[in-house]
C-alpha cells in the first residue's frame, strides 16, 4: 500500500481500523538499521532443481506468511489492536479452511 503512494493515515484505517494508528504505520514502514536488506517474497531465487526455473520467483505459502506475521507480532513488544487480532483470526480461519479443502481434495483423488 505504501508503494502505491497511499497515505499512512489511509493505511492505518485499512489495517488497524482507525487513522489514529498512523504512528504505528510509520514505525512499520521506517527502514530498519540492520546492514542486511530484507528480502521480499518473490525475490528469492531457487537454488535447488525442484522443477522450477531459476528465474521463476518462489513465494512462501500463505501459512508461512501467516506464521511469520504472528511471530513478528509476538516479538514486537507491543500489544496488537483488536482490529489486528480480529484480522489475524479471520485469516487463520481462511487458511485452515483452504488447507482442509486441499487435504480433502487430495484424499478424494487417492480414492478415485
Long-range contacts (C-beta under 8 A, 24 or more apart in sequence): 2-29, 15-83, 15-84, 15-87, 16-81, 16-83, 16-84, 17-81, 17-82, 17-83, 18-81, 18-83, 21-81, 24-78, 41-65, 62-95, 62-98, 63-95, 63-99, 66-91, 66-92, 66-95
